[in-house]
Amino acid sequence: MNKIIETVPNFSEGRDEAVIKQISDCFRNVDEVKLLDVKPDKDHNRTVVTAIGEPEPLKNCLYKAFEIAVEKIDLKKHKGEHPRMGAVDVVPFIPVRNSNMNECIELAKETAGVISAKYNLPIFLYEAAATSPDRQNLANIRKGEYEGWFEKIKDPKWKPDFGPSEVHPTAGASVFGAREYLIAFNVNLDTSDIKIADKIARAVRGSSGGLVNVKGMGVELSGRGIVQVSMNLVNYKKTPIFRVFEMVRLEAARYGVNVVGSELIGMAPMEALIQCADYYLRIEDFDIKQVIENNL
């Protein structure tokens, strides 16, 4: 592959293994495309797919995956902990090699246009592809979720970038965009009290006065009887994973709660994990060039 772009589509299905396989198979055994990761979550009822490839074959994979998602996922019946507004909730494009952000913006627009026309689906653009400042933040677009969008979309302010000003009855609406690497990182707590997770999320996320490059919310993991602080780290270089983890741990201690583990949803740059190793091991005069894989 000469030009490499990453896409990380989020599908609103994390429990039906047959549907998840059908969707992920769209990215398997395709020339110039490599499926890197498939991460279903039953509590969130959501699957995150990570794939890289040349732009054209990557688009074709997404077209096939959308066809399955629109047919198989019915948001009228969907329940899960993670906010969602579409069967395919969000589709970001990230420049990896011999590509740039402008190319990813154009790829997002082109793919969104084709899919919107085929399924009569309202689609919005976010992050670097956003058409207005209030659409840069995914949370602003998704506010109200699928159920609230039937009324929200009537507001001229929320006219879709592509497609009709009418929510698809089962597939909802989707968001496409272009961005830098994002790390989906969750911290699990040894309590079932969702109010504690909510308080910690408010303390940590940037919108509430916490860490600027962090978005977060409290989530119940009913299958395990615990809660988690579910987060997106939008700039790991300025706000590294270890700093976020330590802040969650310290805030949890205020309520007599312990951290029982953490989760990485999807993939992360090697540098982000090496930052953690450097911090916790306190390696003196450490240089990333000392990592063998970084020299291959």
C-alpha positions in Angstrom: 0.0 0.0 0.0 1.4 3.4 -1.0 -1.2 5.8 0.4 -2.6 4.6 3.7 -5.7 6.0 5.4 -7.3 4.6 8.5 -11.0 4.4 9.2 -12.7 3.5 12.5 -16.5 3.1 11.8 -18.6 2.6 14.9 -21.6 0.3 14.5 -24.6 0.2 16.9 -24.5 -3.5 17.4 -22.4 -5.3 20.0 -24.4 -8.4 20.8 -25.4 -10.2 17.6 -22.3 -12.1 16.7 -23.6 -13.0 13.2 -24.2 -9.4 12.3 -20.9 -8.3 13.7 -19.1 -11.0 11.6 -21.0 -10.0 8.5 -19.9 -6.4 9.0 -16.3 -7.1 9.8 -16.0 -9.5 6.9 -16.5 -6.6 4.6 -13.0 -5.5 5.5 -11.4 -9.0 5.3 -9.4 -10.5 2.4 -9.6 -7.3 0.4 -6.6 -6.2 -1.7 -5.0 -3.0 -0.4 -7.1 -3.1 2.8 -6.1 -4.6 6.2 -8.5 -5.2 9.0 -6.7 -4.3 12.2 -9.2 -4.8 14.9 -12.9 -5.6 15.7 -14.0 -4.6 19.2 -17.6 -5.5 20.1 -19.0 -4.4 23.5 -22.2 -5.9 24.8 -22.9 -3.3 27.5 -22.4 -0.4 25.1 -24.1 -2.5 22.3 -21.6 -1.2 19.9 -18.7 -2.5 17.7 -15.7 -0.5 16.7 -13.9 -1.6 13.5 -10.4 -0.4 12.7 -9.1 -0.8 9.1 -6.4 0.8 7.0 -5.9 0.9 3.3 -5.8 2.7 0.0 -8.7 5.2 -0.4 -10.7 3.5 -3.1 -10.9 -0.1 -1.7 -11.4 1.3 1.7 -14.5 3.2 0.4 -15.8 0.0 -1.2 -15.5 -1.8 2.1 -17.5 0.9 3.8 -20.2 0.7 1.2 -20.6 -3.0 1.8 -20.6 -2.6 5.6 -23.3 0.1 5.4 -25.5 -2.1 3.3 -25.4 -4.8 6.0 -25.8 -2.3 8.9 -28.8 -0.5 7.3 -30.5 -3.9 6.7 -29.7 -5.6 10.0 -29.6 -2.9 12.7 -32.9 -1.4 13.8 -32.4 1.6 16.2 -36.1 1.4 17.2 -35.1 -1.8 19.1 -31.5 -0.8 20.1 -30.6 -0.3 23.7 -27.1 0.2 25.0 -25.0 2.4 27.3 -23.2 4.3 24.6 -24.8 7.3 23.0 -25.8 6.7 19.4 -27.8 8.3 16.6 -27.2 5.9 13.7 -26.9 2.2 12.9 -23.5 3.3 11.6 -23.0 6.0 14.2 -19.7 7.6 13.2 -17.1 7.1 10.4 -13.8 9.0 10.8 -10.9 9.0 8.4 -7.3 9.5 9.7 -4.2 10.1 7.6 -1.5 7.5 8.3 1.1 7.4 5.5 1.5 9.5 2.3 -1.8 11.1 3.0 -3.0 14.3 4.6 -6.0 15.8 6.4 -7.4 17.4 3.3 -7.5 14.1 1.5 -9.3 12.6 4.4 -11.8 15.4 4.4 -12.5 14.8 0.7 -12.8 11.1 1.3 -15.3 11.7 4.1 -17.4 13.9 1.8 -17.3 11.6 -1.2 -18.2 8.5 0.8 -20.9 10.3 2.8 -22.5 11.6 -0.4 -22.7 8.2 -2.0 -24.1 6.5 1.1 -26.6 9.3 1.8 -28.0 9.1 -1.8 -28.2 5.3 -1.8 -30.1 4.9 1.6 -31.8 8.3 1.8 -29.8 8.8 5.0 -29.1 12.1 6.7 -25.3 12.5 7.2 -23.4 15.2 9.1 -19.7 16.2 8.9 -17.6 16.7 12.0 -14.1 17.5 13.2 -11.8 18.7 10.4 -14.6 18.1 7.8 -17.2 20.1 9.8 -19.1 22.8 7.9 -19.6 25.0 10.9 -17.9 25.4 14.4 -20.8 23.9 16.3 -20.5 20.6 14.3 -16.8 20.0 15.0 -17.6 18.3 18.3 -19.3 14.9 17.8 -21.1 15.2 21.1 -22.8 18.4 19.9 -24.2 16.6 16.9 -25.2 13.4 18.7 -26.9 15.2 21.5 -30.5 13.9 21.8 -29.4 10.6 20.2 -31.6 8.7 17.8 -34.9 9.3 19.7 -34.3 13.1 20.0 -33.2 13.6 16.4 -36.7 13.2 14.9 -37.5 16.6 16.4 -34.0 18.1 16.3 -33.6 17.7 12.6 -36.5 20.0 11.9 -34.4 22.9 13.2 -32.8 24.6 10.1 -29.6 24.9 12.2 -29.3 21.1 12.0 -30.0 20.6 8.3 -27.8 17.6 7.3 -24.7 18.1 5.1 -26.0 15.3 3.0 -29.4 13.7 2.6 -32.9 14.6 3.7 -34.0 16.6 6.8 -35.7 13.5 8.0 -34.3 10.7 10.2 -34.1 7.3 8.6 -36.8 5.2 10.6 -34.4 2.4 11.5 -30.8 3.5 10.6 -31.2 7.0 12.1 -28.5 9.4 11.0 -24.7 9.1 10.6 -21.7 11.3 11.1 -18.6 11.3 8.9 -15.4 13.2 9.4 -11.6 13.5 9.3 -9.4 13.7 12.4 -6.1 12.8 14.0 -5.6 9.7 16.1 -8.2 9.3 18.9 -7.7 6.8 21.8 -10.9 5.3 23.3 -9.9 4.5 26.8 -12.1 3.3 29.7 -11.3 2.9 33.4 -13.4 0.4 35.4 -14.3 0.9 39.1 -15.2 -1.5 41.9 -18.6 0.1 42.5 -22.1 -0.2 40.9 -22.9 3.4 41.7 -23.2 5.2 38.4 -23.4 8.6 40.2 -19.7 8.2 41.2 -18.7 7.4 37.7 -20.6 10.4 36.5 -18.9 12.7 39.0 -15.4 11.4 38.1 -16.2 11.8 34.4 -17.2 15.5 35.0 -14.0 16.1 36.9 -11.8 14.6 34.2 -13.4 15.8 30.9 -12.4 19.1 29.4 -15.9 20.5 28.9 -16.4 20.5 32.7 -13.1 22.1 33.5 -10.9 18.9 33.6 -8.3 17.8 31.1 -8.6 19.8 27.8 -8.2 16.8 25.4 -10.5 14.4 27.2 -14.2 13.6 26.7 -15.8 11.3 29.2 -19.0 9.9 30.7 -20.0 7.4 33.3 -21.3 4.0 32.0 -22.9 1.1 33.8 -21.4 -2.4 33.0 -24.5 -4.3 34.2 -23.1 -7.7 33.1 -20.2 -7.2 35.6 -22.0 -5.2 38.3 -19.6 -2.3 38.1 -19.3 1.1 36.4 -16.7 2.7 34.3 -15.5 6.1 33.2 -15.6 5.9 29.4 -13.4 8.4 27.6 -12.0 9.6 24.3 -8.5 11.1 24.3 -8.3 13.4 21.3 -4.7 14.4 21.7 -2.5 11.8 23.5 0.7 13.9 22.9 -0.6 16.8 25.0 -2.7 14.7 27.4 -1.2 11.2 27.7 -3.0 8.1 28.8 -1.1 7.8 32.1 -2.2 11.4 33.2 -5.8 10.6 32.5 -5.6 7.2 34.3 -4.0 8.8 37.4 -6.6 11.6 37.5 -9.4 9.0 37.4 -7.7 7.0 40.1 -7.2 10.0 42.4 -10.8 11.1 41.9 -12.1 7.6 42.6 -10.2 7.5 45.9 -12.2 10.5 47.1 -15.3 8.2 47.1 -13.5 5.2 48.6 -13.5 3.5 45.2 -10.7 1.6 43.5 -9.7 1.1 39.9 -10.1 -2.6 38.9 -8.9 -2.3 35.4 -8.9 -0.3 32.2 -9.8 -1.0 28.5 -8.4 0.1 25.2 -11.2 0.2 22.6 -9.8 -0.3 19.1 -6.2 0.6 18.6 -3.6 3.1 19.8 -0.3 4.4 18.5 2.7 2.7 19.9 4.0 6.0 21.2 1.0 6.4 23.5 1.7 3.1 25.2 5.4 3.7 25.4 4.6 7.0 27.2 2.9 4.9 29.9 5.8 2.5 30.2 8.2 5.4 30.6 6.1 7.1 33.2 5.4 4.1 35.4 8.9 2.5 35.1 10.6 5.9 35.6 13.3 5.0 33.0 16.1 7.5 33.1 17.1 9.2 29.9 14.6 7.1 27.9 14.4 7.6 24.2 11.8 6.0 21.9 14.6 5.0 19.6 15.4 2.3 22.2 12.3 0.4 21.3 13.2 -2.3 18.8 10.0 -2.2 16.8 10.4 1.5 16.3 13.6 0.8 14.3 12.2 -1.9 12.0 
